[in-house]
């Protein structure tokens, strides 16, 4: 059987009118996810959490993370939006909603990246109305500098500077999600 190697994205990588350079390699991402999953498996043992994956960006991170979760769990999806181009619009839209009863459940919200945290803050308030037992937040990337929300981010793979990034599920106007590595704007 012959296997096809994933394409290597050019450096610098041009998406629309912007250029990006390699920032975090997939091998490093996978290593951090393995550590993160082990911590979640320990912390939430016996709780049967519901992982709520925020689409579109978190789908690749969530897929890799969930494959390493060894405790019983469920998976649900929600689609939130506040970005246009490289900037947040400040308006949060819930495009796809939840159809699960979350009362008394342990929830892990899975995000690709948290910058200001304002989008997720609004969603977490909506979740609180559903009366879960506890809510945890897992993110592949956190930008501490612009972070304005007050909720804790319980599980983080990488804290990064306040730079625009693409790849590994993250996009620039819909492009760039398909890279296995993470790139930053040049």
C-alpha positions in Angstrom: 0.0 0.0 0.0 1.3 3.4 -0.9 0.7 6.5 1.2 0.5 10.0 0.0 2.4 12.7 1.9 0.5 15.9 2.7 1.4 18.8 0.6 4.0 21.2 2.0 2.7 24.8 2.1 5.1 27.3 0.5 7.0 29.8 2.6 6.0 32.5 2.6 2.5 31.4 1.9 0.2 33.9 0.1 -3.5 33.9 1.0 -5.5 36.5 -0.8 -3.5 39.7 -0.2 -1.5 38.6 2.8 1.7 36.6 3.3 2.3 34.1 6.1 5.4 32.3 7.4 5.7 29.0 9.3 5.2 29.5 13.0 4.3 26.2 14.8 5.1 22.8 13.3 2.5 20.0 13.4 4.9 17.7 15.4 4.9 20.3 18.2 1.2 20.7 18.0 0.7 16.9 18.3 3.1 16.7 21.3 1.1 19.4 23.2 -2.2 17.8 22.3 -1.0 14.5 23.8 -0.1 16.2 27.0 -3.4 18.1 27.1 -5.4 15.0 26.5 -3.6 13.2 29.3 -4.4 16.0 31.7 -8.1 16.0 30.6 -8.3 12.2 31.0 -7.0 12.6 34.6 -9.0 15.7 35.6 -12.3 14.4 34.2 -12.1 10.7 34.9 -15.5 9.3 35.7 -17.4 12.4 34.6 -18.4 11.6 31.0 -17.9 15.1 29.7 -19.5 16.6 26.6 -17.0 18.2 24.3 -18.6 21.2 22.5 -16.5 22.0 19.5 -16.6 25.5 18.2 -16.8 25.4 14.4 -15.3 26.0 11.9 -11.8 26.6 13.2 -11.6 24.1 16.0 -12.5 21.0 13.9 -9.0 19.9 13.2 -7.7 20.5 16.8 -10.8 18.8 18.2 -10.4 15.8 16.0 -6.8 15.3 17.1 -7.7 15.9 20.8 -10.7 13.7 20.9 -8.8 10.8 19.4 -6.5 10.9 22.5 -9.4 11.1 25.0 -9.7 7.7 26.7 -12.6 8.5 29.1 -16.2 8.1 28.1 -17.4 11.3 26.4 -19.9 12.9 24.0 -19.2 15.4 21.2 -21.4 18.2 20.1 -20.8 21.2 17.8 -21.7 24.9 17.8 -20.9 27.5 15.2 -20.1 31.0 16.5 -18.8 33.9 14.4 -17.4 37.3 15.0 -14.6 37.6 12.5 -14.3 39.4 9.1 -10.9 39.3 7.6 -8.2 39.7 10.3 -10.4 41.6 12.8 -13.2 40.8 15.1 -16.5 42.5 14.2 -17.5 42.6 17.8 -20.9 41.0 17.0 -21.3 37.4 17.9 -23.6 35.2 15.8 -24.6 31.7 16.9 -25.1 30.0 13.5 -25.5 26.4 14.7 -26.9 25.7 18.1 -26.9 22.9 20.6 -29.6 20.2 20.8 -28.4 18.4 24.0 -29.6 18.6 27.6 -26.5 19.9 29.5 -28.1 20.2 32.9 -25.7 18.6 35.5 -23.1 17.7 32.9 -19.4 18.4 32.7 -18.7 20.5 29.6 -15.4 21.1 27.8 -15.7 23.8 25.2 -13.0 23.3 22.5 -11.7 26.3 20.7 -9.0 26.8 18.1 -7.8 30.2 19.3 -8.8 32.6 22.0 -7.8 36.3 21.6 -10.1 38.8 23.3 -12.3 36.0 24.6 -15.4 38.1 24.1 -17.1 35.7 21.6 -16.5 32.8 23.9 -17.6 34.8 27.0 -21.0 35.4 25.4 -21.3 31.7 24.6 -20.3 30.6 28.1 -23.1 32.8 29.5 -25.5 31.0 27.2 -24.2 27.6 28.4 -24.6 28.7 32.1 -28.3 29.1 31.5 -28.4 25.4 30.6 -27.2 24.6 34.2 -24.2 22.3 33.6 -22.3 21.0 36.6 -19.1 22.6 35.4 -17.6 24.1 32.2 -14.0 23.8 31.2 -12.3 25.6 28.2 -9.7 23.9 26.0 -7.9 25.9 23.3 -5.1 25.2 20.9 -3.9 28.8 21.1 -4.3 31.6 23.5 -3.3 35.2 23.0 -2.8 36.6 26.5 -2.2 40.2 25.4 -5.7 40.9 23.9 -7.5 38.6 26.3 -10.3 40.7 28.0 -12.7 38.1 29.3 -12.8 36.8 32.9 -13.4 33.1 32.4 -10.5 30.7 33.0 -8.9 28.8 30.1 -8.3 25.4 31.7 -6.4 23.7 28.9 -4.0 25.4 26.5 -1.5 24.0 24.0 0.3 27.3 23.2 0.2 30.9 24.4 1.2 33.1 21.5 1.9 36.8 20.8 -0.9 39.0 19.4 -0.2 38.1 15.8 -2.7 36.9 13.2 -2.3 33.2 12.4 -3.7 30.7 9.9 -3.5 26.9 9.3 -4.4 23.9 11.4 -8.1 24.9 11.1 -7.5 28.7 11.4 -8.4 30.8 8.4 -8.0 34.1 6.7 -11.4 34.9 5.0 -12.0 31.1 4.6 -8.6 30.2 3.3 -5.6 28.5 5.0 -7.4 26.0 7.2 -5.9 23.1 5.3 -2.3 23.4 6.5 -1.1 20.9 9.2 1.2 23.6 10.5 0.4 27.1 11.9 1.6 30.2 10.1 1.8 33.8 11.3 1.3 36.9 9.2 4.4 38.5 7.8 
